[in-house]
Each structure stands twice: as C-alpha cells, then as structure tokens.
C-alpha cells in the first residue's frame, strides 16, 4: 500500500463492532484453552497453568456464557448483512479461485465476502450448540442422563467445528489478507483495499461520499 | 490380587447394618431423606451416603416379594467414570481392582456421573466434588475388610479374592437351583469387563428387578468422545494449522497489485451462472 497518510480512510467497523468482536475473541480464546484442557488429559497442563482444574471447571462455563451473550449481540448487529446473495453463491462455488488468488474469476463481494458469511453462520450454529450442550454439562446433578450423554459428545464436536473455522479466520485476518487487521483494530480501511476486497461495499460508500 | 465383594442377595434381611457401618467408618454426616412409604432408607445414593439397601418390591407369581439389593459402586474392571474423567489423577484404579476417587484432584465436573453405567457417583453441593464407595480402600490397604462386610450379620456379604468369591458364587448358585430357583445366577456384567462387586441373584435373567442394569456398558457417547472425536479434532486442528502455513508458503498473501481485481461492481453487473 501507498503512504497511509495520503490515503482516504473508509470507516469499516465502528467502536461498538470492534469491542464486540474482541470481547468475543478474548472469551473464545479463554474458553478454547480451558476447553482443550478438559478435552484431553494430554492438554490438562493448560488447566494447571491457568489456575488448576478445579478453578477452570468453575470459570469455563461463565466465560462461555459471556461468549454466548456477545455472539448474541453480534447476531443482532450483523445477521441481516450476512445473508448470502446471488454473487455470494457463485463465490462459494469458486472458493478455490479465492484461495489461489485468481480474483478476476470471482464475483464482487459486499461488506463481507461469502467466506466471511459462512464463518459467521458456522460460529452462530456452533455457539448455539455449545451453549445448549454446555448448559447441560454445567449442572450434571440437575440434568437428565439422556441429555448429558448427548451433550458429552455434542459439546466437543461443536467446539471442533468452531475452533477449526476460527483458526482459518485468524490466518485470514493476519497473514493472508494484509491490512485487514487494521480494520478490526482501528476501524478503517483504505480505498484500494476496499475496492479490491469488497467492491460492492466500496461502491455503496462511494455513492454516499463524494470523492 | 484382585479383591471383590460378593453380595448374596438371597441372604439379605434388610437390616441396613451395612449402611450404618458405611456411614460410621467414613464419618459421614447423615442427612434426613424423604419417606416415600418404603422400608428403604433413601430413594437414591447421595454424596454422603454411599451404600443403599434397595427394597425392590416385585410381584412374582401372584405374591409380592422383596428382592433386596445393595446399591453402591461396582468397581468395574473397565470403569465408565474413569473413561469420562477429564482430570488426571482424580479417579485411580488401584492394583487390587478398587476404583478410588482422589478428591484433591477432582474438579467437580460430574462427568463420572454421566460415564457411570450404574449411575453411582454423586456431587457434593458444598465441596463441589464427586463421591462414592471407596471399597474402604483405607481399610483394605491395612488388611481389613470393608466396613459393610465386617458388620453384615447374615454372611450375605463376603470380601476376598475375586476368583475365590466367583467359585463361592457358583457353589451358591448350584444350591439355589437345587432349591428350585432355576433362574439363579451370578451378576458379573461383562460389558464393563466384569465388576469387583458380584451378586448372587435368584432371578439372574432379570437383574432390572433388582435395580441392576441388564447389560451395562460405558456409554457410547463417552467412548465416541474419548475415541473418534479426539482423533478427528486433533487431525482438524493440526491439519488447519499446517494447511494455513503451507498455503502462505505456496501462495503468499493477497496482493491487489498482483492478483487482478474482481470485476468491479460499478462497471459491469456480475455474471450469473
């Protein structure tokens, strides 16, 4: 990118969205670490580092609740914009073009591309599954056995889907797409970036901003 | 040497001395239960009540009879509580076959309750840890028999070497069959690799009548979690991490100046398939 000072800054995420995103990220990070610790005895050392298994068993569900609430806030804010349009559906069939940087073969994206939208819906579905099964596992003495048996397998399954897609998300947001991190940390992007990654969104911005 | 308890249910008179002995030896505070019209002390096991004599009232051949059973930890060879426990060192199988809970390592998740096919462990709501019969590991360690065995007045309960007890149980079964109880047999469920609490039952083909599960196994969802789900998860986590790394090595980051623009929404409408 050219000299940032010379570029026009396009607001991408406002403070509300950034705080929301990072609260989700931090609570997810903690819940993932503690969850992995309780998932496999080989990873139990994580619990030891974070204050011991007894403490982790107490904190993991509460942090999970924080995460679920933040995801609810996120759904309110973003769900409407996450619906797949016709371009997105074409985009999904050409995902390999995106991965191999053949951008000319891709239909234009709006504020979020189809991959980001899929991440959003994956996380929403996983969060719902994690929250319901996690709630059952939280209070074993009050929950029916059949639900506990179901949850003991459903909770790690949903977590695997969730963590795997977040690993991809972290890679995309850091190494794979330069300057995208700035959008979530500082809230703005520059024109070239917007036009390249989110042409339809950029067009909407252009229409209401005379530049 | 594997030790075991043999419970000859045909000799139980329902005196509940074993319940008292268990409470006394383990220094448990007794909490009042609910009276629900049964001779049974409590409807269920509790975190501070590890040994319950069940007065199973059963209609048999037009008459009501009590099928007594002693409800407690079965000390399974293949223990479901241990399979489900996420805290290393919280559930320890001793060399003599006892499944012992080590409370300083217990994190109170209650997974052992879910993993146990006999629904035995209970969470203490104050300490937030799980409790159950220890087979009096603090007595057996110094050559004493468990408290319930010691106190049993009818020899319904026997403690000893497991193989020896199995032989005794066989002999007793033969006796019962000779007495006309054709269905007499031993309860030693193989689905959990056999238990170190063995029963002689008059109606061995219907253990449910005694409140014992017919074919207990470690719940398949627990096995699924500890087996395929764990492998799948590790594969997906590492696969994704390495996949992302090598994607970067091969393709590098996205670069608007090199990779050609997507069709501009402004200039031309997107192509429909």
Interface residues (C-beta under 8 A of the other chain):
Chain A: X37 X38 X39 X40 X41 X44 X47 X52 X53 X54 X56 X57 X58 X86 X87 X90 X93 X99 X100 X101 X102 X103 X104 X106 X107 X108 X109 X137 X140 X141 X145 X148 X149 X150 X152 X153 X156 X157 X159 X160 X163 X164 X167 X168 X171 X175 X176 X177 X178 X192 X193 X195 X196 X197 X199 X200 X202 X203 X206
Chain B: X84 X86 X87 X88 X90 X105 X106 X107 X108 X109 X110 X111 X113 X114 X119 X122 X123 X125 X128 X219 X221 X222 X224 X225 X229 X230 X232 X233 X236 X237 X240 X241 X244 X247 X248 X251 X253 X254 X255 X256 X258 X259 X260 X261 X262 X263 X264 X265 X266 X270 X271 X272 X273
